[in-house]
Amino acid sequence: MKRPLILGLAVLLAAPAAVYAHGPSRQMVVKETAINAPADKVWSLIEDFFAISRWNPEVPQCTADGNGTGAVRTITLKNGQALQEKLVKHQPENRTMQYVLVEPNPDAMPINTLGTTLSVREADGGAVVEWKCAFYRSFPGPTPPPELSDEAATAAVTKLVDAGLAGLKALAEQ
């Protein structure tokens, strides 16, 4: 009789510790913008995985390594820091691409992982670009410093996406 009571008490005492031991949770940024240009024209601006520096003002430089699926690009952000991203899916017939972060660089962006889908669809005589990002912050523990928090990671990803969508819209609508 004592053993189940002791075991039950141990579980009750350990439960709060398990809650506080929780690490980062998955974050998402999903944005879309309508562009007054044909979907094929918009796709032609972004289908080249290495063309991001032409339309995203947050990425002044991009270098290429490889071609097609599996290619890796190194993007240099306005803060001078670089990130490497790998193209994992490229579907021109669906106007969709997916890429992932190769290796984190918290000085560039406070994220540990990043999976992105960028797509273009026809809508109302123009196009809609959707940019979905799923990521985890770079700080693994339960109480990150402010600059490595979920909020900081979400703000950094949002800044990159918002600038990219605005830049793409401006370029496509010229």
N, C-alpha and C positions, 0 to 999 in steps of 0.2 A: 504494500500500500504506500509506503514511503517513496519508493522508486518512481512511480508515475507522478506523484506530487512534486518531487524534486525536479523531474524532467519537465513537467509543465511550468514550474516556476522559472527554470532556466530558459525556456523558450520565451516566456513573457519578458524576462529581463533582457534577452538578446534582441528582441524585435526592434526596440528603439535604436539600437546601435546599427542594425541593418539599414534602417531608414536613413540615418545620417551618413552611412558609408556609401550612399548612392553617388555614382559619378555623373558625368554629363549626360544629358538626354539629347536625342536627335532634334535638330532645329531645321526649319524649312523657310525658304524665301521663294514665293511664287509670284511672279509679276508678268503682266502682259500689257502690250500697247498696240493701239490701232494705228496703222500707217496708210496714208493715202497714196498708195502705189501698188501695182500688181504684185501678187505673192511671189511670182517667179523672179521679178526684179529684186525684191527684198531678199529672197533666198540666194540669189547670185552674189549678194554683198557679203553673206555670212557663211556660205557653204565651204569656202576655203578656210579650213581650221586655223590657218596661220594669218588670216586677214584681220584679226581682232583689233590690231593697233590702228587700222584704217578707220574704224567706226566707234571705238570705245575710248573716250578721252582719258580714262583712268589707266589705260594701257599704252604708254607711249612707245613701247618696243616689244616685238615678238620675234623670236628666232625659231627655226624649224629643224626638226630631226626626224627624218623618215617621211613616208607618204602613206595616205589612206589609213585604214583602221590600224591602230597600234602606234601611229605617229605621236611624237611628243613635241609639245611646244613649250618654250620658256617665255613667260610673259614677265616683263618688268613693269611694275606699278609706278605710279607717280611718286610714291615714297622712296623709290630707288631700289626696293627689294624685289626679288624674283620668286616666281612660283612655276613649277613644272606641271603640265596637264597632259594627260594621255587620251587620245581619241579612241573610244571603245565601240562606237556605233556611228555609222554615217549612212543615212538613207535619203538620197536625193529624191527618190520617187515619193517619199512622204514629207520631204523638206524638214528632216529631223536629224539632229546629231546628239550624241551623248559623250561626255568626257568626265574623267576623274582626276583628282589631285594625285600626283605621283608621290610627292614627299612634302610633309608640312614645313612651313617656314613661318613661325609665329611673329617674326619681325615684319613680314609682308602682310600677313592676315592671321588673326588669332583663331585659326581653325586647324583641326587635326586631320579631318577627312572632308571630301567634297565630291558629290556626285551631281552632275548637271545634265539637264536635257534642254536643248534649245530647238524650238520648232516654229515654223511659219505656216499659217493656213489662210485660205481665202475667206474674206468676210466683207459683205456690203460693198463690192466693187473695189476693195482694197485688200489689205492684209492685216493679220493680227500675229504678232510675235509673242510667243510665250517662253519665259525663261524660268525654269524650275531648278532650285538648288536645295539639296539635302546635305547636312553637314553636322559635325560635332565640333565643339570648341576645343581649343588646344590644351587647356588645363584639365588634367584627368581627375582631380580630386573633387570633393563635395563643396569646397568653399574657395572658388578662384578669386584672385585679385581682380579688381574692376576691369583692367585692360585685357583680361583673358576670360571674361565672363560670357555667358550665353548672349547677353545683350550686346556686348562688344563684338562678338563674332557675327551676330545677326546684322548689326549696323555696318560692319565692313563688307559683308556680302551684299547687302542691300545697296550700298553706295556704288559698288562695282556694277551691279545689275541695272540700277537706275541710270547711271551714266551711259552704259552700253545701249540701253533701249532708246534714250534720248538722242544719242549720237547716230544710231541706226536710222531712227525716224527722220532726223534732219538730212542725212545723206540720201536716203531713199526718196524723199519728197522734193529734192532739188529739180 
